[in-house]
Amino acid sequence: MKSVSHQTWQNYESVILIRTGVPLFGKTVEPGLLFPGQRAHDKAGLEKIDVAAVAEAAGVDAAAGLRCISRDRDDLCVGIIEHGLDCIRAEVITATAAAPAGLARVLHSLDAYLDGNLARPGMRALLYELRNHAQALELARQRTAAYGVLMGFELANNKMAHGKLLGRLCAVLAVEIAVLEFEAGMRVPDAREQIHVLLHCG
């Protein structure tokens, strides 16, 4: 049975980027300040995020922070979201490293994806607060599309009927479940079970 190599999972966002040529966002922000930026958001909320707050969270002088952080506040916020998505991606890679190819790997990845989102309520809140922001929406769309393409490859290469379509549907469903669990503040097992039902029916 042919499988998608785990190396492909390690680069899953590149699947869609290679196809579209669209660059990643948030790269004008100093990477070392993205985690402090996330902490500052968790503590103060979007309205109070600014260079001074992030610099304070990072333990650097605000004037120095101005040289490290994009002067565009939206870039900073999108960078914080991207940092959170990168962390979730790393957790998905770890969770799928030893998983058998095919359906089992996809299910492991979905649990890791949802747990990663649930562990980052600040990131989910920021995504909600920026729901009408074009750059944040495009970043989320790219990551969701890339994840769906990869799951589709995994399923189709393991002879699952409509595997590519199921991969895309699972990615969109996972986003909706992440929102439900953010609102509930806990896992929603009944919602997660629907992905299993969908895949086992496929």
Secondary structure as UniProt FT lines:
FT   HELIX           6..10
FT   HELIX           12..20
FT   TURN            27..28
FT   HELIX           31..33
FT   HELIX           34..44
FT   HELIX           46..48
FT   HELIX           51..58
FT   HELIX           62..68
FT   HELIX           73..96
FT   TURN            97..98
FT   TURN            101..102
FT   HELIX           103..118
FT   HELIX           121..129
FT   TURN            130..132
FT   HELIX           134..157
FT   TURN            158..159
FT   TURN            161..162
FT   HELIX           163..184
FT   HELIX           189..201
//
